[in-house]
Amino acid sequence: MTVTPTLNAQSTPQAVRQAARDGLLNGPTSGLASGFVQVNLVILPEAQAAGFLRFC
């Protein structure tokens, strides 16, 4: 049985990343690991870049 970790503002970045790797996150991660910055990166083919830019 998999135990879902309890993540909160006091969680370490390592714990949040491990939960993500383990597929245990199913909601927003905003507010986890307070004091650290979250960065999201999207890599896609150049042909889709303009459409993604408009979406954002």
C-alpha distance (Angstrom), angle and dihedral (degrees) to the residues before:
residue distance angle dihedral
M1 . . .
T2 3.81 . .
V3 3.78 117.1 .
T4 3.80 113.8 -145.2
P5 3.79 109.8 -136.6
T6 3.77 119.1 -125.4
L7 3.77 104.3 -120.5
N8 3.78 122.7 -169.7
A9 3.80 142.0 145.8
Q10 3.81 90.6 -65.6
S11 3.83 93.4 54.2
T12 3.78 117.2 115.3
P13 3.80 119.5 -115.1
Q14 3.80 87.2 -117.8
A15 3.82 91.6 57.5
V16 3.81 91.8 49.4
R17 3.82 92.2 48.3
Q18 3.81 91.6 47.6
A19 3.80 91.3 50.9
A20 3.81 88.9 51.2
R21 3.81 91.9 49.5
D22 3.80 90.1 49.0
G23 3.82 91.2 52.0
L24 3.80 92.6 -116.9
L25 3.81 97.9 127.1
N26 3.78 115.3 90.8
G27 3.78 101.9 160.2
P28 3.78 143.2 37.3
T29 3.78 118.2 -45.1
S30 3.79 95.5 -154.3
G31 3.79 110.3 128.1
L32 3.79 95.9 25.2
A33 3.81 119.1 122.5
S34 3.78 95.8 14.9
G35 3.79 114.8 -142.2
F36 3.80 93.9 34.8
V37 3.80 128.6 96.0
Q38 3.80 121.5 -123.0
V39 3.78 117.5 -144.9
N40 3.78 125.4 -168.0
L41 3.78 120.7 -158.5
V42 3.79 126.5 -166.6
I43 3.79 120.0 -166.3
L44 3.77 117.3 -173.0
P45 3.79 140.5 150.5
E46 3.80 115.4 -73.5
A47 3.81 90.1 -118.7
Q48 3.83 89.5 65.7
A49 3.82 96.9 43.3
A50 3.82 97.9 91.7
G51 3.81 92.4 49.9
F52 3.80 91.4 48.6
L53 3.80 90.9 48.5
R54 3.82 89.7 54.3
F55 3.80 89.9 47.6
C56 3.80 91.6 53.4
